[in-house]
Amino acid sequence: MSGSAGAAGDGVRTCPYWLVACNTDDSHSAEQIFSSLKRAVLGSRGGALCSEACLLDIPHLKFGTFDDLIRSVDLLQKQDSYVESVIRRIERQALEIDPECELKIVWQRHSLTVDQYIRRFQWDDAKYPRSRAIPENLDILVQAVTKTDDEVRAKVAVWHEVRQQMVSTSSAGKKTGPGNYMQRDLIDVFAPDAIRSDDFLTTEHLATAVVVVPRSQERDWQQTYESLDEFVVPRSGRKFDLPDDADGNSLWRVILFKSHLPQFRQAAQSKKFVVRDFHYSEQAYRETVLARSRVEAEKTKQETFLSRVCFAAFSDIFIAWMHLKAMRTFCEAVLRFGVPPQYAAFVLHPASETKEKKLRAELEKLFSPKGGFGNRYFADGKDDGDDDEDFFPYVWLSLQPFGVHRGAA
């Protein structure tokens, strides 16, 4: 059973959901209280304090003694923070792969938005039997979350390894545009279709040196390259038919004796000409292209796989987190309102942050007459270093499904 005044887009960080509980008695059932609650917080479409309001169906859970209940409250609060940290990390990982992804919940073979799942929440008695004590159910829940987290981490490690291979096999030469010839991998520059058949000459004794020549020194290069070493083949200098790089450098070739390549390199460097360590091979080029395509295909495969893993993990962990929140709500309600458990729980979604204060006031008016029983209940996260903590006459927990701010879907 739920009420709505317009839903927010799924996958977008909005106001947190509020999980609220108040005590009931023989003259005020959960349904009666919910009717009053809906009238108070939904109201007219334009002035609604909440975009959603629905009953939260939590069964009576096994908690043992009063001391056990207090311990459960503390343990649930601790594990709540842990589970939230895991789901936030998985959310960030999914968004890193696909910033436009929409994380959903797979529940009873249906694909639901997070909002839909929260509104339709039902306790999974098969996974978390109400006959089992709360600490035992919590232990099973946390173990499953940790196992899922470990599996995601392992898949992320594989993905990072493949990405590192991409960095290793890809180079500056993969960039669009001319890049910088001083640093760029020349195997990308000298594609077979970008050179002439006689651009490179390699024999038992001769080698082709590739030289980076600054634009301002081309004239000097043409006039002096033959004199840089006596074993340079005369008139072998040739400018490659390639565009200058981003800094205006051009590529030239020179043919010389292999044994004098070190001397030529040193002499060229003294005149600010850079001799690149490069040996042209069409076979090496094609092997490099093939290796890159394989790594690219593997990266795409791993990204697709990891994306699916993250989607499944988010769904499983969010379902677990919702059950943990339900356990917390139950324990807080019993601790506050006493035994046997007599309370009603609701899910509210504030329409906006600006309306939260007014929503608090409405809940205060609605629940104050029933608020004197049990321990005082303080608002989470209100530690300002003094004793003036906020007091609510109802149990209140916050649930923020998404941790990342994104534009509306």
C-alpha positions as CSV (number, residue, x, y, z in Angstrom):
1,M,0.0,0.0,0.0
2,S,1.5,3.3,-1.0
3,G,0.7,6.9,-1.9
4,S,2.5,9.1,-4.4
5,A,2.7,12.8,-5.3
6,G,5.1,12.3,-8.2
7,A,8.3,10.1,-8.3
8,A,11.8,11.2,-8.7
9,G,14.0,9.9,-11.6
10,D,15.7,6.6,-10.7
11,G,19.5,6.5,-10.5
12,V,19.7,10.2,-9.5
13,R,20.7,11.3,-6.0
14,T,17.7,13.0,-4.4
15,C,16.5,13.5,-0.8
16,P,17.1,10.4,1.3
17,Y,14.2,8.2,2.1
18,W,13.0,8.3,5.7
19,L,12.1,5.1,7.5
20,V,9.7,6.1,10.3
21,A,8.1,4.0,13.0
22,C,5.5,4.9,15.7
23,N,3.7,2.8,18.3
24,T,0.2,1.5,17.8
25,D,-2.5,0.3,20.1
26,D,-5.9,-1.4,19.9
27,S,-7.7,1.8,18.9
28,H,-5.1,2.9,16.3
29,S,-4.1,0.4,13.7
30,A,-1.2,0.8,11.3
31,E,-3.7,1.4,8.4
32,Q,-5.5,4.1,10.3
33,I,-2.3,5.9,11.2
34,F,-1.1,5.5,7.6
35,S,-4.3,7.2,6.3
36,S,-3.7,10.1,8.6
37,L,0.0,10.2,7.6
38,K,-0.9,10.3,3.9
39,R,-3.3,13.2,4.4
40,A,-0.6,15.1,6.3
41,V,2.4,14.6,4.0
42,L,1.0,14.1,0.6
43,G,-1.8,16.6,0.5
44,S,-2.3,18.5,-2.7
45,R,0.1,17.8,-5.6
46,G,1.7,21.2,-5.5
47,G,2.1,21.4,-1.8
48,A,3.0,17.8,-0.9
49,L,5.7,17.4,1.6
50,C,6.6,13.9,0.3
51,S,6.7,12.4,-3.2
52,E,6.1,8.9,-1.7
53,A,4.6,7.5,1.4
54,C,4.0,3.8,2.0
55,L,3.7,1.2,4.7
56,L,6.9,-0.7,5.5
57,D,6.0,-4.3,6.2
58,I,8.4,-5.7,8.8
59,P,7.6,-9.0,10.5
60,H,8.1,-9.6,14.2
61,L,11.7,-10.8,14.4
62,K,13.4,-12.9,17.0
63,F,15.6,-10.8,19.3
64,G,16.1,-12.6,22.6
65,T,16.5,-10.6,25.8
66,F,16.5,-6.9,26.3
67,D,20.3,-6.9,26.5
68,D,20.4,-8.8,23.3
69,L,18.2,-6.2,21.7
70,I,20.5,-3.4,22.8
71,R,23.5,-5.3,21.4
72,S,21.7,-5.8,18.1
73,V,20.9,-2.1,17.8
74,D,24.6,-1.3,18.2
75,L,25.7,-4.0,15.8
76,L,23.1,-3.1,13.2
77,Q,24.2,0.5,13.2
78,K,27.9,-0.5,12.7
79,Q,27.1,-3.0,9.8
80,D,24.7,-0.4,8.3
81,S,27.7,1.8,7.7
82,Y,29.7,-1.0,6.3
83,V,27.1,-2.2,3.8
84,E,26.6,1.4,2.7
85,S,30.3,1.8,2.0
86,V,30.3,-1.4,-0.1
87,I,27.3,-0.3,-2.2
88,R,28.7,3.1,-2.7
89,R,31.9,1.7,-4.1
90,I,30.1,-0.6,-6.4
91,E,27.9,2.3,-7.6
92,R,31.0,4.3,-8.4
93,Q,32.6,1.4,-10.3
94,A,29.5,0.9,-12.4
95,L,29.4,4.6,-13.2
96,E,33.1,4.6,-14.1
97,I,32.4,2.0,-16.8
98,D,29.1,3.6,-18.0
99,P,28.3,7.1,-16.6
100,E,24.8,6.7,-18.1
101,C,24.0,3.4,-16.5
102,E,20.8,2.9,-14.6
103,L,21.2,0.6,-11.6
104,K,18.2,-1.5,-10.9
105,I,16.9,-4.2,-8.6
106,V,16.2,-7.7,-9.7
107,W,13.5,-9.0,-7.4
108,Q,11.3,-12.1,-7.9
109,R,12.4,-12.2,-11.5
110,H,11.3,-8.6,-12.1
111,S,13.6,-5.7,-12.9
112,L,12.6,-2.7,-10.7
113,T,13.9,0.7,-10.2
114,V,15.3,1.3,-6.7
115,D,12.2,3.5,-6.0
116,Q,9.9,0.7,-7.0
117,Y,11.7,-1.9,-4.9
118,I,11.6,0.4,-1.8
119,R,7.8,0.9,-2.3
120,R,7.2,-2.8,-2.8
121,F,9.6,-4.1,-0.1
122,Q,8.7,-7.5,1.3
123,W,10.7,-9.4,3.9
124,D,12.5,-12.4,2.4
125,D,11.7,-15.1,5.0
126,A,13.5,-17.7,3.0
127,K,16.8,-15.9,3.1
128,Y,16.3,-14.3,6.6
129,P,13.9,-16.5,8.5
130,R,12.1,-14.6,11.2
131,S,12.5,-17.7,13.4
132,R,16.3,-17.1,13.4
133,A,17.7,-14.5,15.8
134,I,18.5,-11.1,14.4
135,P,22.3,-11.4,15.0
136,E,22.4,-14.6,13.1
137,N,20.5,-13.2,10.2
138,L,22.7,-10.1,10.3
139,D,25.8,-12.3,10.2
140,I,24.6,-14.2,7.2
141,L,23.7,-10.9,5.5
142,V,27.1,-9.4,6.1
143,Q,28.9,-12.5,5.0
144,A,27.0,-12.5,1.7
145,V,27.8,-8.8,1.2
146,T,31.5,-9.3,1.9
147,K,31.6,-12.3,-0.5
148,T,29.9,-10.2,-3.2
149,D,32.3,-7.3,-2.5
150,D,35.3,-9.6,-2.8
151,E,34.1,-11.0,-6.1
152,V,33.6,-7.5,-7.5
153,R,37.0,-6.5,-6.3
154,A,38.6,-9.5,-8.1
155,K,36.8,-8.6,-11.3
156,V,37.9,-5.0,-11.0
157,A,41.5,-6.2,-10.6
158,V,41.3,-8.1,-13.8
159,W,39.8,-5.1,-15.6
160,H,42.5,-2.8,-14.3
161,E,45.1,-5.3,-15.5
162,V,43.6,-5.3,-19.0
163,R,43.5,-1.5,-19.0
164,Q,47.2,-1.4,-18.0
165,Q,47.9,-3.7,-21.0
166,M,46.1,-1.1,-23.1
167,V,48.4,1.6,-21.8
168,S,51.4,-0.6,-22.5
169,T,50.4,-1.7,-26.0
170,S,48.9,1.7,-26.9
171,S,51.2,4.7,-27.0
172,A,51.2,8.4,-27.8
173,G,50.9,7.3,-31.5
174,K,47.4,6.2,-30.9
175,K,46.4,9.8,-30.3
176,T,44.5,11.7,-32.9
177,G,46.5,14.3,-34.8
178,P,50.3,14.5,-35.3
179,G,51.3,14.2,-31.7
180,N,54.9,14.8,-30.8
181,Y,57.6,13.1,-32.8
182,M,60.1,13.3,-29.9
183,Q,58.0,10.9,-27.8
184,R,55.5,9.3,-30.0
185,D,55.9,5.6,-30.9
186,L,57.0,5.7,-34.5
187,I,55.5,2.4,-35.3
188,D,52.2,4.2,-35.4
189,V,53.6,6.9,-37.7
190,F,55.2,4.7,-40.3
191,A,52.2,2.6,-41.3
192,P,52.8,0.7,-44.5
193,D,50.5,2.9,-46.5
194,A,52.1,6.1,-45.2
195,I,55.6,5.5,-46.6
196,R,57.3,4.9,-50.0
197,S,58.8,1.5,-50.7
198,D,62.4,3.0,-50.8
199,D,62.0,5.2,-47.7
200,F,63.8,2.6,-45.5
201,L,66.9,0.7,-46.6
202,T,68.4,-1.9,-44.4
203,T,71.3,-4.2,-45.4
204,E,74.1,-6.1,-43.7
205,H,76.1,-2.9,-43.4
206,L,73.6,0.0,-44.0
207,A,70.9,1.4,-41.8
208,T,68.2,4.1,-42.1
209,A,68.2,6.6,-39.3
210,V,65.0,8.5,-38.5
211,V,65.7,12.1,-37.4
212,V,63.4,14.6,-35.7
213,V,64.2,18.1,-37.1
214,P,62.7,21.3,-35.6
215,R,61.0,23.5,-38.0
216,S,63.4,26.4,-37.5
217,Q,66.4,24.2,-38.2
218,E,65.3,22.4,-41.4
219,R,67.6,24.6,-43.6
220,D,70.6,23.9,-41.2
221,W,69.8,20.2,-41.3
222,Q,69.8,20.0,-45.1
223,Q,73.1,21.8,-45.2
224,T,74.9,19.9,-42.5
225,Y,73.6,16.3,-42.2
226,E,76.1,14.9,-44.6
227,S,79.0,16.3,-42.5
228,L,77.7,14.9,-39.2
229,D,79.6,11.7,-39.9
230,E,81.9,10.6,-42.8
231,F,79.9,7.4,-43.3
232,V,76.6,9.1,-44.1
233,V,75.5,8.2,-47.7
234,P,75.6,11.5,-49.7
235,R,72.2,12.9,-50.7
236,S,70.4,10.1,-48.7
237,G,68.5,12.7,-46.6
238,R,64.8,12.7,-47.4
239,K,61.9,14.3,-45.6
240,F,59.1,11.9,-45.0
241,D,55.8,12.8,-46.6
242,L,54.1,13.2,-43.2
243,P,52.6,16.2,-41.5
244,D,54.7,18.1,-39.0
245,D,53.9,17.3,-35.3
246,A,52.1,19.6,-32.9
247,D,55.4,21.4,-32.2
248,G,56.3,21.9,-35.9
249,N,58.9,19.1,-35.9
250,S,59.4,17.1,-39.1
251,L,60.7,13.6,-39.7
252,W,63.7,12.9,-42.0
253,R,65.6,9.8,-43.0
254,V,69.4,9.4,-43.5
255,I,71.2,6.3,-44.7
256,L,74.5,5.5,-43.2
257,F,76.8,2.6,-42.1
258,K,75.3,0.7,-39.1
259,S,78.7,0.8,-37.3
260,H,78.6,4.6,-37.2
261,L,75.1,5.1,-36.0
262,P,76.2,5.9,-32.4
263,Q,78.6,8.6,-33.6
264,F,76.0,10.1,-36.0
265,R,73.5,10.2,-33.1
266,Q,75.9,12.0,-30.9
267,A,76.8,14.5,-33.5
268,A,73.2,15.2,-34.4
269,Q,72.3,15.7,-30.8
270,S,75.0,18.4,-30.5
271,K,73.1,20.4,-33.2
272,K,69.6,19.7,-31.5
273,F,68.6,17.0,-34.1
274,V,67.1,14.0,-32.4
275,V,67.9,10.5,-33.9
276,R,65.1,8.2,-32.9
277,D,65.8,4.5,-32.1
278,F,63.5,3.0,-34.7
279,H,63.8,0.1,-37.1
280,Y,61.0,-0.2,-39.7
281,S,59.3,-3.5,-40.1
282,E,55.9,-4.0,-41.7
283,Q,55.5,-7.3,-39.9
284,A,56.2,-5.6,-36.5
285,Y,53.6,-3.0,-37.4
286,R,50.9,-5.6,-38.2
287,E,51.8,-7.6,-35.1
288,T,51.4,-4.4,-33.0
289,V,48.0,-3.6,-34.6
290,L,46.9,-7.1,-34.0
291,A,48.0,-7.1,-30.4
292,R,46.2,-3.8,-29.8
293,S,43.0,-5.1,-31.3
294,R,43.2,-8.2,-29.1
295,V,43.7,-6.1,-26.0
296,E,40.9,-3.7,-27.0
297,A,38.6,-6.6,-27.5
298,E,39.6,-8.1,-24.2
299,K,39.0,-4.7,-22.5
300,T,35.6,-4.4,-24.0
301,K,34.8,-8.0,-22.9
302,Q,36.0,-7.3,-19.4
303,E,34.1,-4.0,-19.2
304,T,30.9,-5.7,-20.3
305,F,31.4,-8.5,-17.8
306,L,32.3,-6.2,-15.0
307,S,29.3,-4.0,-15.7
308,R,27.0,-7.0,-15.4
309,V,28.8,-8.0,-12.2
310,C,28.3,-4.5,-10.7
311,F,24.7,-4.4,-11.7
312,A,24.0,-7.8,-10.1
313,A,26.1,-6.9,-7.0
314,F,24.3,-3.6,-6.6
315,S,21.0,-5.3,-6.7
316,D,21.9,-8.1,-4.3
317,I,23.6,-5.7,-1.8
318,F,20.8,-3.1,-2.0
319,I,18.2,-5.8,-1.2
320,A,20.4,-6.9,1.8
321,W,20.8,-3.3,2.9
322,M,17.0,-2.8,2.8
323,H,16.6,-5.8,5.0
324,L,19.3,-4.5,7.4
325,K,17.4,-1.2,7.6
326,A,14.2,-3.1,8.3
327,M,16.0,-5.0,11.1
328,R,17.2,-1.6,12.5
329,T,13.8,-0.1,12.4
330,F,12.3,-3.2,14.2
331,C,14.9,-3.2,16.9
332,E,14.7,0.6,17.5
333,A,10.9,0.4,17.6
334,V,10.8,-2.5,20.1
335,L,13.5,-0.8,22.2
336,R,11.5,2.5,22.2
337,F,7.9,1.3,22.3
338,G,8.4,-2.0,24.3
339,V,7.2,-5.5,24.0
340,P,5.2,-7.2,22.6
341,P,6.1,-5.3,19.4
342,Q,3.2,-2.9,18.7
343,Y,4.3,-0.4,16.1
344,A,3.7,0.8,12.5
345,A,6.5,1.5,10.1
346,F,6.5,3.7,7.0
347,V,8.7,4.8,4.1
348,L,8.6,8.5,3.3
349,H,10.4,10.3,0.5
350,P,10.6,14.0,1.2
351,A,9.7,16.1,-1.8
352,S,12.7,18.4,-1.4
353,E,15.3,19.4,1.2
354,T,13.5,22.7,1.7
355,K,10.4,20.8,2.8
356,E,12.1,18.5,5.3
357,K,11.7,21.0,8.2
358,K,8.0,21.3,7.6
359,L,7.7,17.5,7.3
360,R,9.4,17.1,10.7
361,A,6.8,19.5,12.1
362,E,3.9,17.5,10.6
363,L,5.3,14.2,12.0
364,E,5.8,15.9,15.3
365,K,2.1,16.8,15.4
366,L,1.0,13.4,14.2
367,F,3.1,11.3,16.5
368,S,3.6,13.4,19.7
369,P,0.6,12.0,21.5
370,K,2.1,8.5,21.3
371,G,5.7,9.6,22.0
372,G,6.2,9.2,25.7
373,F,6.8,5.5,26.0
374,G,10.3,3.9,26.1
375,N,13.7,5.5,25.7
376,R,14.4,8.9,24.1
377,Y,15.2,8.6,20.4
378,F,17.8,10.9,18.9
379,A,18.4,11.8,15.3
380,D,21.3,10.1,13.6
381,G,24.3,12.2,12.6
382,K,23.5,15.2,14.8
383,D,26.7,15.4,16.9
384,D,27.5,19.0,17.3
385,G,29.6,18.6,20.4
386,D,26.8,19.5,22.9
387,D,23.9,17.9,24.6
388,D,21.2,19.5,22.6
389,E,20.5,16.6,20.3
390,D,17.3,16.5,18.2
391,F,14.6,14.5,19.7
392,F,11.8,12.9,17.6
393,P,8.7,11.2,19.0
394,Y,9.1,8.5,16.5
395,V,11.8,6.1,15.2
396,W,13.7,7.6,12.2
397,L,16.3,6.2,9.9
398,S,17.7,7.6,6.7
399,L,18.2,5.7,3.4
400,Q,20.0,7.3,0.6
401,P,20.0,4.8,-2.3
402,F,22.6,6.6,-4.5
403,G,25.7,8.4,-3.4
404,V,26.7,10.0,-6.7
405,H,25.1,13.2,-7.9
406,R,23.9,13.0,-11.5
407,G,21.6,14.9,-13.8
408,A,18.0,13.8,-13.9
409,A,17.4,10.9,-16.2
